[in-house]
Amino acid sequence: MNTALTAEEKCRLRKWIADGNDPADNPWLMSGEDGRPLNFITAWRDMLSLEAEHMVGL
């Protein structure tokens, strides 16, 4: 798993925190199998992956 943040991820994470949010939470209310919220970066990467899957075949 790639743990290094891209420039875009850093920018989005900084904005998320600057807006008063916790980096251990996410705006999509996504959670892991254990029911705990995914952190912002993990959820962001999952959203990008879901978007890419959705765009296949369109």
C-alpha positions in Angstrom: 0.0 0.0 0.0 1.3 3.4 -0.9 1.5 5.5 2.2 3.3 8.6 0.7 0.9 11.5 0.1 0.6 13.1 -3.3 0.7 16.9 -3.5 -3.1 16.8 -4.1 -3.7 14.7 -1.1 -1.6 17.0 1.1 -3.5 20.0 -0.2 -6.9 18.4 0.4 -5.9 17.1 3.8 -4.7 20.5 4.9 -7.9 22.1 3.8 -10.0 19.5 5.6 -8.0 20.2 8.8 -8.1 24.0 8.3 -11.9 23.8 8.0 -11.9 22.4 11.6 -12.1 18.7 10.8 -10.3 15.7 12.3 -7.8 13.9 9.9 -9.0 10.6 11.5 -12.5 11.2 10.0 -13.9 11.7 6.5 -16.7 13.7 4.9 -18.2 10.6 3.2 -18.9 8.8 6.5 -17.0 5.8 5.2 -16.0 3.2 7.7 -13.9 0.1 7.8 -15.0 -3.4 8.4 -14.7 -2.8 12.1 -17.2 0.1 11.9 -14.7 2.8 12.8 -14.4 5.8 10.4 -11.7 5.7 7.8 -9.2 8.5 8.0 -9.4 11.2 5.4 -6.6 10.0 3.1 -7.8 6.3 3.1 -11.4 7.4 2.4 -10.2 9.8 -0.3 -8.2 7.0 -2.0 -11.2 4.7 -1.8 -13.5 7.4 -3.3 -11.1 7.8 -6.3 -11.0 4.0 -6.7 -14.8 3.8 -6.7 -15.0 6.7 -9.1 -12.6 5.0 -11.5 -14.6 1.7 -11.3 -17.8 3.6 -12.0 -16.3 5.3 -15.1 -15.2 2.1 -16.7 -17.6 1.3 -19.6 -19.2 4.7 -19.7 
